[in-house]
Amino acid sequence: MSRALLRTGPIPLLAACRVFPSPQRSLTPVPRRAIKSPRHTVAAHAIARQCLLLRISRSTFYCEATGESPFNLELMRIIDEQFLETPFFGSRQMAKWLRRRGFGISRKRVARLMRKMGLCAIYQKPNTSKPFPGHKVYPYLLKGMAIGTPNQVWCADVCYIPMCRGFLNLVVIMEWYSRKVLSWRLSNTLEADFGVAALQ
């Protein structure tokens, strides 16, 4: 690289990598591929030299994304339709369901296609009772209180009921002294509506 070239025009890629090596080395592969496009480079630089400076293989330069095959696209359509019916299906259950219908595919392919479509099984995850750091912690008002008459204290609780196809949320309003259930509601979501309806 001549000094005249560096003085007469914009800094080409080769000079930029020599002068500023650390930012280039910290780039992920996707931005590196964007840098080596023709509008960012000088024609005099060989493709092999550009790929060497950017630390990517030459096959990456020539590779073009082919997209999913027609069979995978059909699988994605079937998986999407079934996921609307059974949103609690993960990749294992979905792969078993597809195999029962004659599709000889592995769980890894199903997991990749579901990940590409952004599908994630809805199920009871761990740490559901872990409070958010910014939420207010309310004091326990019944500590030390003697409960001796009906309708002195009501309580409410939400729990999960396992079903043959997923689970339901149960909210119960109960009278503390007699343990009588005053009201209850079922819901397949944790929206506040069914709790308010049970309280009303």
Summary of the structure (lengths in Angstrom):
residues: 200
radius of gyration: 30.3
end to end distance: 79.9
largest distance: 96.0
contacts: 430
relative contact order: 0.07
helix: 42%
strand: 14%
